[in-house]
Amino acid sequence: MTSALPTLIDLLAHNAVAHADRAAVIVDDDTHTHAMLYEAVQRQAAALAALGVSGGDRIVIVAGNRTEVLVLLGAAAWRGAMLVPLNLRLSPAEVAQQSRDASPSLVIVDTACAALWGAAWPEGMPGVRTLVLDTAVWPSLAVAGPGAAAPVPRQDTPESGVLMLYTAAVQGHARGAVLAQSQLTASAQQIGQVWSLGTDDRWLGVLPLFHAAGIGLSLALLAAGGACVLLPRFDPAAAVAAVDRHHITVSATFAPMLGAMLDAARAGGATLASLRIGMGLEPPAVQERLAALCPSAGFWSAYGQAEVSSMVCLGLQRERPGAAGRAVPPSQVRIQDAAGQPVAANVEGEIAVQGPTVFLGYWDVEAKRPFKPADPWHRTGDLGRIDDEGWLWFAGRTAQKQLIKTGGENVYPAEVEQVLLEHPAVAEAFVFGRPDEKWGEAVHAACALKPGMNTTEAALIAFVEQRLARYKRPQSVSFREAPLERTAV
């Protein structure tokens, strides 16, 4: 199926006419309409052109949830360039590695994130212009660069890469998944069709815009002519207040966010009555609490990843408790064996995805372009099965992927193991996930020490935290005799 709005600019231009005066993005007390958003994108595109940004260039952005992130995504699309939002929970060393790999022509830093960028590049990124988002430039929307630059013509195409999200750590380093404009708009419209999103829908933007889920849901609401209510940071009481104040209809969370919101709602006497859609990886007990407080809200499960532009499976939990949803057409999801051949229903294997939302490929640092195998079926690295009625059941990760999912963030054991092995006392390290009621999974490390060397659990946890994002540090460490026992996997 061909997207009715093949580029982000097509989407924004349509909204600027069809829903001109309706809210598109709300942050604090500022409401930006669809017409204002489209105008801001054009002005930012002109500013980027004046700064020398052209087709194929990368723009690294280090910022929280603010309207300007969406403006810059649109402006990058207009110029045929690519936006690279970095995870604010990364360590300075990780920020430096990812920005170095992206090889940007421009870096834009939110004033609130200046310390993180400064720690990553104390002398500035060599040869790269760095700008600070300054809300004083415009009364309502900030522009990075000259705000009075001459307008420039569109250079967007459906197949051009416009967004790079870092994911899938290999050999201890994350890789950038490159998404085309048509893939993002197709995903937005698929989600909108399943949820019947419309102009009255509003999304509670507590998920960060540097995540596929956060940016994907923002675009889904914009594609429907709805609005994104962005919260600069997650605060349970503020989130509950936003639901009631702005009549939020769609909420998506990472554990344990929803539980904290329900606690805040109970404490403040809020009912969350406007909600009709909740989504996330929440335990059954939390889903039951939501149903009791807000019976009009259906809780949806989902399956997706950055490489497929957000979610490709959705399903109401009450219809099939424990399942991860069904494929959202026209995307196709199948289970296949190690040779890449499809397997029968109810047989476990690797989850594979084909369709208009599958990414262009991983960023090739040397060639400065995305690369992926010729196979049209994207191998996700996740295990699962599909039952007789088409519901996907997630079953873990392949041995090659070995991913730990904690509080909505991806942790790759090899990345943490590599850091542990840098400690002078550690001879061997094995990192894995343990079930955790609050976070879904918790990071645990088993270590064998070098002969005659000593260290403590606290010291190793602190050692990792100094080098990697805090959420990647082990929650616990056990000490074993060398050599560590290993299976064939």
Residue, then its C-alpha position, 0 to 999 in steps of 0.5 A: m500500500t502506498s502512503a497517502l502522505p509519502t513525506l513528512i512535508d506532505l503530512l505537515a502541509h496537508n495539516a496546515v490547510a485541513h487543520a490550520d487552527r487546531a492544536a498540533v503541539i502543546v508544551d506547558d502554556d504554549t500551544h502551536t497549531h498545525a499552521m504554526l508548525y508548518e511555518a516553523v518548519q519552513r523557517q528552520a529549513a531556511a536557517l539550515a540552508a543558510l548554515g550550509v546544511s544540504g541533502g544527505d547531511r546529518i544534524v545531531i540534536v541533544a534535547g528533551n521533549r520540546t516542539e523544536v525537535l519536531v520542527l527540526l525533523g520537518a526542517a531536515a526533511w525539507r532539506g533532504a537531510m537527516l536528524v540524529p537525536l541522542n539519548l539523554r541518558l547516555s554517558p558522555a563517552e557514549v554521546a561522543q561515540q555516537s555523534r562521532d559515528a554520525s559525522p554531522s555537519l551541524v550539532i544543536v544542543d538544548t540549553a538544558c543539555a549543555a552539560l552533557w554535550g560539554a562533558a562529551w566534547p569539552e573542546g567542542m566537536p572538531g570542525v563541526r558547528t554547534l548551536v544552542l536552542d535559544t527560545a529568545v530568538w522567537p516568541s513562540l518557537a526557537v530557530a537554530g541559526p539565522g531566523a530571517a534566512a531566505p525561503v528555500p525550495r523543498q528537497d524532500t523525497p519519500e525514499s530519503g533517510v530523515l531520522m537515525l536512531y541509535t540501537a542494536a549495540v554490536q561489538g560494544h557500540a550502538r549502531g544507527a538505524v536509518l529511517a526514510q520519510s515514507q517509512l515514518t509516514a507509513s507507520a504513523q498512518q498504520i497506527g492511526q488506522v488501528w486506533s481510529l485516531g482523529t483530530d480530537d485525539r491528544w497524546l500524552g508525550v512522556l516518552p522521549l522523542f529520541h526513542a522510536a515509540g516517542i517520535g512514532l506516536s508523535l507522528a501518528l497523532l500529527a498524521a491524524g490531525g491531532a495533538c501532542v502534549l509534550l512533557p519536558r520530563f516525566d513527573p507522575a503528578a504533572a502527567v495526571a494533571a496534563v491528562d485532565r487539563h488537555h483531555i488526553t486520549v492516548s497514553a503510552t508508557f514504559a514501566p513503571m511510569l503508569g503505576a506511578m501515574l495511577d498512584a498520583a491519580r489516586a492521591g489527587g482524586a483524578t479519574l483520567a476519564s478522557l483516556r481511551i487508549g493506554m499502551g505499554l509493557e505494564p504488568p497485569a496488576v497495573q493494567e487491572r488498576l487502570a481498568a478499575l480507575c478508567p474503564s473507558a480506556g482499553f490497554w493495548s500491547a505492542y511489538g516493534q523496534a526502531e528498525v521498523s519505525s515504531m510498532v508493527c503489532l498492536g492488540l487489545q490485551r483483554e482480547r488476548p492477555g499476554a500476546a503482543g498484538r497482531a500485525v498492522p496491515p500492510s506490514q507483515v510479520r512472520i516467524q522463521d527458522a535459522a535459514g530464513q524460512p517461514v515456520a508453521a503456526n505456533v512454532e517458535g522461531e525468529i520474528a521477521v518483518q516486511g513492509p513499508t515501515v522497515f528501515l533503510g539499514y544500519w549506518d555504515v560509518e565508513a561509507k556514510r550511508p545505510f546498509k542492510p542485507a538484500d533480504p526484504w524480511h528484516r530479522t529482528g533478533d527476537l524470538g516468538r510464535i504466531d498462533d492460529e489467529g495471527w497473534l504474536w507471542f514474544a518469547g525472548r531474544t536470539a543468542q545473537k541479540q542478547l538484549i535486556k529490556t529495562g524500563g523501556e531502554n535496551v541494554y546489550p550485555a556485550e556492551v556492559e561486559q566489555v566495560l567490566l573487563e576494562h576493570p583491572a581486577v576482572a578476568e571474566a564477566f557475564v551479563f544477563g537480565r533477571p525478571d524484575e517486578k518494577w522495571g521488567e528486567a534488571v541487569h545482573a553481572a557475574c564476574a570472576l576476578k584475576p588471581g590475587m585481585n579484589t574488588t566489591e560489588a559497589a565498586l564494579i557498579a560505580f565503574v560501569e556507571q562512570r562509562l555507560a548510561r546509568y540504566k546500563r549499570p548492573q543492579s547486582v554483581s555476583f562473584r564466581e570462580a574462574p573460569l565461568e561456566r558457559t553453555a554453547v550459546 
